[in-house]
Amino acid sequence: MATTFDLILTGGTVVNHDGEGRRDIGVKAGRIARIGDRAQASAGETIDCNRLHNLPGVAASHVNL
């Protein structure tokens, strides 16, 4: 059975503690639910992130001084 997310960010380069690689990000209720290959998942909205870098957690910790 396929997992359902509210949003899937597909094809982006994810940079996190596991290193850098092409991965998908599944989002549920405004939070990252899973990072990896979401080929078998469905979502209400899908955003193509090809040629973009995704930095999970960085936006929440960003501060302008």
Short mmCIF file of the C-alpha atoms (twelve columns), coordinates in Angstrom:
data_MODEL
# 
_entry.id   MODEL 
# 
loop_
_atom_site.group_PDB 
_atom_site.id 
_atom_site.type_symbol 
_atom_site.label_atom_id 
_atom_site.label_alt_id 
_atom_site.label_comp_id 
_atom_site.label_asym_id 
_atom_site.label_seq_id 
_atom_site.Cartn_x 
_atom_site.Cartn_y 
_atom_site.Cartn_z 
_atom_site.pdbx_PDB_model_num 
ATOM 1  C CA . MET A 1  0.000  0.000  0.000   1 
ATOM 2  C CA . ALA A 2  1.344  3.415  -0.970  1 
ATOM 3  C CA . THR A 3  2.026  6.052  1.649   1 
ATOM 4  C CA . THR A 4  0.054  9.287  1.297   1 
ATOM 5  C CA . PHE A 5  1.590  12.686 2.042   1 
ATOM 6  C CA . ASP A 6  0.177  16.202 1.875   1 
ATOM 7  C CA . LEU A 7  3.168  17.308 -0.210  1 
ATOM 8  C CA . ILE A 8  6.089  15.614 -1.938  1 
ATOM 9  C CA . LEU A 9  9.190  17.530 -3.046  1 
ATOM 10 C CA . THR A 10 10.657 15.370 -5.818  1 
ATOM 11 C CA . GLY A 11 14.027 15.137 -7.518  1 
ATOM 12 C CA . GLY A 12 15.919 17.672 -5.428  1 
ATOM 13 C CA . THR A 13 19.404 17.344 -4.012  1 
ATOM 14 C CA . VAL A 14 19.015 16.872 -0.260  1 
ATOM 15 C CA . VAL A 15 21.898 17.915 1.991   1 
ATOM 16 C CA . ASN A 16 21.676 16.560 5.553   1 
ATOM 17 C CA . HIS A 17 23.571 14.446 8.103   1 
ATOM 18 C CA . ASP A 18 23.523 11.505 5.636   1 
ATOM 19 C CA . GLY A 19 25.437 13.574 3.068   1 
ATOM 20 C CA . GLU A 20 24.288 14.921 -0.273  1 
ATOM 21 C CA . GLY A 21 22.124 13.038 -2.745  1 
ATOM 22 C CA . ARG A 22 19.060 13.098 -4.942  1 
ATOM 23 C CA . ARG A 23 16.099 12.288 -2.713  1 
ATOM 24 C CA . ASP A 24 12.412 13.047 -2.328  1 
ATOM 25 C CA . ILE A 25 10.861 14.633 0.767   1 
ATOM 26 C CA . GLY A 26 7.402  13.631 2.000   1 
ATOM 27 C CA . VAL A 27 5.540  16.200 4.130   1 
ATOM 28 C CA . LYS A 28 2.515  15.527 6.385   1 
ATOM 29 C CA . ALA A 29 0.764  18.147 8.537   1 
ATOM 30 C CA . GLY A 30 3.466  20.729 7.775   1 
ATOM 31 C CA . ARG A 31 6.358  18.533 8.956   1 
ATOM 32 C CA . ILE A 32 8.881  16.388 7.132   1 
ATOM 33 C CA . ALA A 33 7.598  12.831 7.494   1 
ATOM 34 C CA . ARG A 34 10.144 10.962 5.360   1 
ATOM 35 C CA . ILE A 35 13.214 11.548 3.208   1 
ATOM 36 C CA . GLY A 36 14.120 9.042  0.497   1 
ATOM 37 C CA . ASP A 37 12.640 7.511  -2.647  1 
ATOM 38 C CA . ARG A 38 8.916  8.306  -2.698  1 
ATOM 39 C CA . ALA A 39 8.213  6.661  -6.079  1 
ATOM 40 C CA . GLN A 40 5.421  4.531  -4.562  1 
ATOM 41 C CA . ALA A 41 3.884  7.414  -2.563  1 
ATOM 42 C CA . SER A 42 1.040  9.750  -3.445  1 
ATOM 43 C CA . ALA A 43 0.355  13.332 -2.373  1 
ATOM 44 C CA . GLY A 44 -2.188 16.105 -2.637  1 
ATOM 45 C CA . GLU A 45 0.540  18.283 -4.167  1 
ATOM 46 C CA . THR A 46 3.878  17.475 -5.789  1 
ATOM 47 C CA . ILE A 47 6.629  20.014 -6.468  1 
ATOM 48 C CA . ASP A 48 9.438  19.239 -8.926  1 
ATOM 49 C CA . CYS A 49 12.708 20.269 -7.248  1 
ATOM 50 C CA . ASN A 50 14.989 19.149 -10.080 1 
ATOM 51 C CA . ARG A 51 18.162 21.314 -10.134 1 
ATOM 52 C CA . LEU A 52 17.373 22.636 -6.624  1 
ATOM 53 C CA . HIS A 53 18.992 21.930 -3.256  1 
ATOM 54 C CA . ASN A 54 16.830 21.064 -0.243  1 
ATOM 55 C CA . LEU A 55 18.285 21.660 3.214   1 
ATOM 56 C CA . PRO A 56 15.869 20.059 5.715   1 
ATOM 57 C CA . GLY A 57 15.739 22.005 8.983   1 
ATOM 58 C CA . VAL A 58 17.735 25.011 7.799   1 
ATOM 59 C CA . ALA A 59 14.740 27.282 7.149   1 
ATOM 60 C CA . ALA A 60 13.460 26.781 10.706  1 
ATOM 61 C CA . SER A 61 16.831 27.736 12.196  1 
ATOM 62 C CA . HIS A 62 17.495 30.731 9.919   1 
ATOM 63 C CA . VAL A 63 17.830 34.080 11.727  1 
ATOM 64 C CA . ASN A 64 18.450 37.569 10.350  1 
ATOM 65 C CA . LEU A 65 20.588 39.707 12.640  1 
# 
